[in-house]
Amino acid sequence: MKIFILASLFILVNIAFAQTPDTITVETQRIKGFGPFPHSFGILQSMPSESPWIKATPKIKGVPDSLSGLVLFVEQADFMQYTYQNYFAGNISEEHYNSCKKDWNWNPDSVEYTKDLVKVNIAIAAGYDRNGNLVILADRNNNYDLSDDEYYKVPAKIPGQDFWGRYNDLLPIIVKYEYYNGKEIKKDSTWLYLDYGFINYKTDKKDNPIQLSDVFAEHHLGEFNFDGKNYFIALRSDRAVFHNFYFVKVWEKDKDDQSNMEQGQQKGELLKIGNYYFKIAKLSADGKHVTLVKESSVEQKGGNQVGLKALNISSKSISGKNIDLKNYHGK
């Protein structure tokens, strides 16, 4: 009888721990479009000759000469690897490199980045054809040569259509790129959306310099079970490769009411899953594997996110009196 009771208790304890693990690993899939995240766009414009990035721009072959107002842009699927490799190649100065590290709160290492050349650049040429249409050539196959790529015609302007309402998931084109996964250089593909820039969209004047809006139109989505409930996790970065800048959302699968007006939590912030808080401990460069680790003491020590207890602040008033925020809790 005693053996049976002890065995039963052992099983119950193990079941309890299995329901609330300290670590959750999720596999995600890349999906076209923004999904539960708000639409966002960057602006492509011609690079001035005094730009610190001018030497880092690769040589592109096959740039067409039949378009009026021709402009050549180069976008990066991984801007941090681009910065890292060009610094060690001598294409950007140490002063500019250190400035980037400071501005981005970035401390790159040889585990996450490589000094080798990784083809992260996507060349884009834009100009007006003989009929006055804005057309684009994008280096879809990542060979740094536009002569073997087909033209992309920018969607026509629709009277009364708001700029932010032009996007739909049928418009992005597939482009290939390379990335470094910490061990080797890999090849992958993503979706790139290209459209008029703000200035060119508001006017039909062809003498304005061409600007384009662009965005990597993708997000990652995965499912997992925690504490007896099913959850979705979604991730989005401003580039095709995940490093410092990304957003994360987690929600119950049965309560699929995620608003695409909210960005979600940033890197380093906490995710609430059920009654527990987790942080991202590891995220693969391709975004396909994410590991969450429970933060058990956050409810006691607090934090700077909405919903958490405020961190205690101790200071002195002008009169020299000691003031602790904890003494004003609930007041």
C-alpha positions in Angstrom: 0.0 0.0 0.0 2.8 2.4 0.9 4.6 1.7 -2.4 1.4 2.4 -4.3 0.8 5.8 -2.5 4.4 6.9 -3.1 4.2 6.0 -6.8 0.9 7.8 -7.2 2.4 10.9 -5.6 5.5 10.7 -7.8 3.2 10.5 -10.9 1.1 13.5 -9.8 4.2 15.6 -9.1 5.6 14.9 -12.5 2.3 15.7 -14.2 2.2 19.0 -12.4 5.7 19.9 -13.6 4.9 18.8 -17.1 2.0 21.2 -17.3 4.2 24.2 -16.4 7.6 23.8 -17.9 10.3 26.3 -17.4 11.4 26.2 -21.1 9.2 26.2 -24.2 10.6 25.5 -27.7 8.5 26.3 -30.7 9.0 25.8 -34.4 7.5 28.5 -36.6 6.7 28.8 -40.3 7.4 31.8 -42.5 4.1 33.3 -43.9 3.5 36.0 -46.5 2.1 39.2 -45.2 1.9 41.0 -41.9 -0.5 38.7 -40.1 -1.3 40.0 -36.7 1.1 42.9 -36.9 0.5 46.4 -38.3 1.6 47.3 -41.8 4.9 49.2 -42.0 7.1 50.5 -44.8 10.6 51.9 -45.2 11.7 54.5 -47.8 14.3 53.8 -50.5 16.0 56.8 -51.9 19.2 57.5 -53.8 22.4 57.4 -51.7 24.4 60.6 -51.6 28.0 60.4 -52.6 29.2 61.4 -49.1 27.3 58.6 -47.5 29.5 56.4 -45.1 27.9 53.4 -46.8 28.9 54.3 -50.4 31.9 51.9 -50.5 29.8 49.1 -49.0 27.4 49.2 -51.9 28.1 46.2 -54.2 28.6 46.5 -57.9 25.4 45.6 -59.8 25.4 44.4 -63.4 22.7 44.8 -66.0 21.2 48.1 -64.8 18.8 49.2 -67.6 19.5 52.4 -69.6 16.1 52.6 -71.2 14.2 54.1 -68.3 13.9 57.8 -67.6 14.6 59.1 -64.1 16.5 55.9 -63.4 17.5 55.3 -59.8 19.4 52.3 -58.3 18.7 51.2 -54.8 20.2 48.4 -52.7 18.2 46.9 -49.8 19.6 44.5 -47.2 17.9 41.3 -46.0 20.3 41.5 -43.0 21.6 45.0 -42.3 23.6 44.0 -39.2 25.6 41.3 -41.1 26.0 43.8 -43.9 27.5 46.3 -41.4 29.7 43.7 -39.7 31.2 42.2 -42.9 31.8 45.6 -44.5 33.6 46.9 -41.5 36.1 44.0 -41.6 36.3 44.4 -45.4 37.4 48.0 -44.8 34.3 49.5 -46.6 33.1 51.5 -43.6 35.2 53.4 -41.1 35.8 52.3 -37.5 34.3 55.6 -36.3 31.0 54.8 -38.2 31.1 51.2 -37.1 31.4 52.2 -33.5 28.6 54.8 -33.9 26.3 52.0 -35.3 27.1 49.8 -32.3 26.3 52.6 -29.9 23.1 53.7 -31.6 21.8 50.1 -31.9 23.0 49.0 -28.5 24.8 46.3 -30.5 27.7 44.1 -29.4 28.4 41.8 -32.4 30.5 38.7 -32.0 31.9 36.0 -34.3 29.4 33.5 -33.2 26.4 35.3 -34.6 28.1 37.1 -37.5 30.8 36.2 -40.0 33.6 38.3 -41.7 33.0 36.4 -44.9 30.9 37.9 -47.7 27.3 37.1 -47.3 25.0 38.1 -50.2 22.4 40.0 -48.2 21.9 42.8 -50.8 18.9 43.0 -53.0 19.4 45.4 -55.9 16.4 47.4 -57.1 16.3 49.7 -60.2 13.3 52.0 -60.8 12.4 54.4 -63.6 9.6 55.4 -66.0 8.9 53.5 -69.1 7.9 55.0 -72.5 4.3 55.1 -71.4 5.1 57.0 -68.2 4.5 54.0 -65.9 6.8 53.5 -62.9 8.5 50.1 -63.3 11.0 48.3 -61.2 13.6 45.6 -61.7 14.5 43.7 -58.5 17.4 41.2 -58.3 15.1 38.3 -57.5 17.7 35.5 -57.8 20.4 37.3 -55.7 23.1 37.2 -58.5 23.8 40.9 -58.4 22.8 41.2 -62.0 19.5 42.7 -63.2 19.7 41.6 -66.8 18.0 38.3 -66.1 15.1 39.7 -64.0 11.6 40.6 -65.1 10.0 44.0 -64.7 7.6 44.6 -61.8 4.9 47.2 -62.6 4.0 49.3 -59.6 0.2 49.0 -58.9 -1.8 51.7 -60.5 -3.0 54.6 -58.4 -6.7 54.4 -57.6 -8.5 57.7 -57.0 -9.3 58.2 -53.4 -7.2 55.3 -52.3 -5.1 56.0 -49.1 -1.4 55.1 -49.4 -1.7 52.7 -46.4 -4.6 50.9 -47.9 -2.8 49.9 -51.1 -1.0 46.8 -49.7 -2.5 43.3 -50.1 -0.8 39.9 -49.8 -0.9 39.2 -53.5 1.5 42.0 -54.4 4.9 41.1 -52.8 7.4 39.4 -55.1 9.7 36.5 -54.1 13.4 37.4 -53.7 16.4 35.2 -52.7 19.1 36.1 -50.3 21.9 34.6 -48.1 22.2 34.6 -44.4 24.6 33.3 -41.7 23.2 30.9 -39.2 26.2 31.0 -36.8 27.8 28.0 -38.5 27.6 28.5 -42.3 26.2 30.7 -45.0 22.7 29.5 -46.1 20.3 30.5 -48.9 16.7 31.4 -48.4 13.9 33.4 -49.9 11.3 35.9 -48.7 8.7 38.3 -50.1 9.5 41.9 -50.9 6.8 44.5 -51.4 7.6 47.6 -53.5 5.5 50.6 -54.2 5.5 54.4 -54.7 7.2 56.5 -52.0 5.1 59.0 -50.2 6.2 61.9 -52.5 5.7 60.1 -55.8 2.3 58.8 -54.7 1.0 62.2 -54.0 2.0 63.7 -57.4 2.2 62.6 -61.0 5.2 64.9 -61.7 7.9 62.9 -63.3 10.6 65.5 -62.5 10.6 64.5 -58.8 13.4 62.2 -57.7 12.0 58.6 -57.5 11.5 57.3 -54.0 10.1 53.8 -53.3 8.4 52.4 -50.2 9.5 48.8 -49.5 9.1 46.2 -46.8 9.9 42.5 -46.2 6.3 41.3 -46.2 6.5 38.3 -43.9 5.9 37.1 -40.4 6.5 33.8 -38.6 3.8 31.8 -36.9 4.0 28.7 -34.5 1.8 26.8 -32.1 2.5 25.2 -28.7 0.7 23.8 -25.7 1.3 25.2 -22.2 -0.5 24.3 -19.0 -3.2 22.4 -20.9 -4.0 25.3 -23.3 -3.0 25.8 -27.0 -1.3 29.0 -28.0 -0.1 30.9 -31.1 3.2 32.7 -31.2 3.9 35.2 -34.0 7.2 37.0 -34.7 8.1 39.8 -37.1 11.3 41.6 -37.9 12.1 44.7 -40.1 14.4 42.4 -42.1 14.4 38.9 -43.3 16.9 37.8 -40.7 16.3 38.0 -36.9 18.8 39.8 -34.7 18.2 42.7 -32.3 15.0 44.2 -33.7 11.9 42.1 -33.7 8.4 41.9 -32.2 6.6 39.0 -30.6 2.9 38.2 -29.8 1.5 35.2 -27.9 -2.2 34.5 -27.6 -4.6 31.6 -26.8 -5.6 29.7 -29.9 -9.3 29.6 -28.8 -9.2 33.4 -28.4 -7.9 34.3 -31.8 -8.7 38.0 -31.5 -5.2 39.5 -32.0 -5.4 43.1 -33.2 -3.0 44.0 -36.0 -2.9 47.6 -34.6 -0.4 46.6 -31.9 3.3 45.7 -32.5 3.6 43.3 -29.6 6.6 42.8 -27.3 10.2 43.7 -28.3 13.3 41.7 -27.7 14.1 41.6 -24.0 10.5 42.2 -22.9 8.4 39.6 -21.2 5.5 37.6 -22.6 2.6 36.6 -20.4 1.4 33.0 -21.0 -1.4 32.0 -18.7 -0.3 33.1 -15.2 3.4 33.1 -16.0 5.9 35.4 -17.6 8.5 34.2 -20.2 11.3 35.8 -22.1 12.9 34.8 -25.4 16.1 33.1 -24.6 17.1 32.0 -28.1 15.8 32.8 -31.6 17.4 31.4 -34.7 18.6 33.7 -37.4 15.9 32.4 -39.8 13.2 32.9 -37.2 12.1 29.2 -37.4 13.0 28.2 -33.9 12.3 30.1 -30.7 13.0 29.2 -27.1 11.1 30.8 -24.2 12.3 30.6 -20.6 10.1 31.3 -17.6 10.9 34.4 -15.4 9.7 33.1 -12.0 10.6 36.1 -9.9 9.2 38.8 -12.1 6.0 39.2 -10.0 8.0 39.9 -6.9 10.8 42.1 -8.4 8.5 43.9 -10.9 9.4 45.4 -14.2 8.9 48.3 -16.6 6.2 46.8 -18.7 2.5 47.5 -18.5 0.8 45.1 -16.0 3.9 44.5 -13.9 4.6 45.9 -10.5 6.7 49.0 -10.8 10.4 48.6 -9.9 11.3 50.2 -6.6 12.9 53.6 -6.8 14.8 55.0 -3.8 16.0 58.6 -3.7 16.2 61.8 -1.6 13.8 64.7 -1.8 15.0 68.3 -1.9 14.7 68.5 1.8 16.9 65.4 2.2 14.2 63.0 3.1 14.5 59.4 1.9 11.7 58.3 -0.4 11.0 54.7 -1.5 8.4 54.0 -4.1 7.4 50.8 -2.3 6.1 52.8 0.6 3.5 54.4 -1.7 2.1 51.2 -3.1 -1.7 51.4 -3.3 -1.7 55.1 -2.5 
